[in-house]
């Protein structure tokens, strides 16, 4: 059975919502959008779409091959779509958590986190190298169970559509019952934060219950405004650098690392791992922060990299003093 891609139908809505948020930001919070940053996000989204079209056939062929060895015969009744949606979201959680804990997967996923601004255009800031990094393997168990590939890719598209709207500061908190079960802008802002308290939290796609179940949930605090981006900020709006910088870093580390064990470490250990201990992983950053945190420290002062004045935050449009240079 052939099923449409929900993302294709949602694109016009994405564009309209981004334009609406831009108008609101222009009137209330100009820092939420930076033209060069937004153009970079849109260009990365376009490149990701092209990459998906080029690799989609191979991924579907692999899924169909695995489906031959299915354990159960699963039909097309509506309730199988519901079950597939829930299980696919669990698979996404496992993938997403791995993408932050294994540098090989992070090399593709870091693109989505590289903006210092948090707005709807950030949702479109997607990888060009997802096929190369093998992120699709996390859905293979669904095909082996017996879910038809077309069904899984359809619910995966719905999952992606849902995640678009949570990339915004324009929405505060949803009703308590909704926040308890679903992923929301508040929960996902935490995920995009570089504050030590928030690092590697809230991996959910649709259902935040996975984070609560597996111990990776952190609520957004009113007394600690979020700083967005990555621990070592990209520092450039250059499109190719945004798309490939982590792969370049991996290649350099592999070239310099002594011995195969250390070389494997730069592929499979968490981002920030180094064979000589000269860098810090997110766990070490959080540990150091927890040991030194006393009252209002440097990490939890009231600053924001997108909506409030912050010398250490994201650059303002036309701010020539910023270290963020380059072009789309």
Secondary structure, DSSP 4 states (H G I P E B T S, - for coil): -----HHHHHHHHHHHHHHHHHHHHHHH-GGG--HHHHHHHHHHHHHHHHHHHHHHHHHHHHHHHHHTT-SS-----HHHHHHHHHHHHHHHHHHHHHHHHSHHHHHHHHHHH--S--SGGGGG---S-TTTTTGGGGGHHHHHHT--HHHHHHHHHHHHHHHHTTS-SS-----HHHHHHB--HHHHHHHTB-SGGGTT----SSBTHHHHHHT---PPPTTS---BS-SS---B--HHHHHHHHHHHHHHHHHH-SHHHHHHHHHHSPTT--TTS-S--HHHHHHHHHHH--SS-TTSSS--TTTS--TTSPPPTT-TTSS-B---
